[in-house]
Structures are given as structure tokens and as C-alpha cells.
Amino acid sequence: MAAPVLVVYIVLLLVGGVMGYVKAGSRVSLYTSAVFAVALAICLFLGQPVGLYVALALQAILLVVFALRLSKTRKFMPSGLMVVVTALAIVLEVALRSTPTS
């Protein structure tokens, strides 16, 4: 059940990377978002529980990176938004994973 949350997160991550490139010319943002999106997409194919654990680890790394950037810039956009989105995705994935299925 956590797969739809991960798919939405991957799309948001890619959109953020493209916007970072378009607005600020940041190739690092574009490439980093693409690499993490591909890695997270691979996690979808690894299956449960390995895929979920690897995805959560990757998202935890991203959460730390976004939090560090937020603390450095003190600007909500884009790092603050990505902190919120990443934390919400992690919580939802864990909650949906621990929900028993019929």
C-alpha cells in the first residue's frame, strides 16, 4: 500500500528538480533529483520489505539534506517544503506498511 505514496513522492521530487533547474539554472538540483528518483523507482520493484526499507533510508538521507539546506538558507522554498513533503511521505509509508491487509 505504500507504493502510491512513493510514486507521488518521486513525481514531486522530479518536479522540484526541474523547477530548480528552470528557475535557478541548478544542474545539481536536476541531476540529484533524477538520481534519487531512479533509485526510489528501483525500490518499487524490489518488493516488500526490502524496497520499503531502502526507500525509507534514501528518504531519510534526503530529509537530512533538505533540513541542512533549510537551516543554511532560512528560506521555506524549496528546502522547507521538501522537508515537509519528505517527512509526510516517510510517515505515510510507515503507517501504510504497518496497516494489516485483508
URBEL-V806110 format. One record per helix or strand of 2 or more residues. SS is the DSSP state (hx for helix, st for strand). FROM is the first residue (numbers start at 1). LEN is the number of residues. If there is no record, write none. Layout:
SS;FROM;LEN
SS;FROM;LEN
This chain:
hx;3;22
hx;27;20
hx;50;24
hx;76;23
